[in-house]
Amino acid sequence: MPTLILNADDDPFLAPECFPRDIARRSEHVHLEIPKRGGHVGFMDRLRGNDDLWSEKRAVEFLNQTVPE
């Protein structure tokens, strides 16, 4: 089953060692994305007047790309 792991590089609670980079490199099913910014609480766009979370949009995009109809 395709799995997306999405975590910001600037997350103040998770050190870079927490990210399963080796697992993602070896697996065709685990997709690790580490954007430079996003913090700890969901890549909020609300400061720009947008109520959508970037992480939620990215998850839907990933599902649309990987799940067959």
Secondary structure by P-SEA (a helix, b strand, c coil): cbbbbbbbcccccccccccaaaaaaacccbbbbbcccccccccccccccccccaaaaaaaaaaaacccc
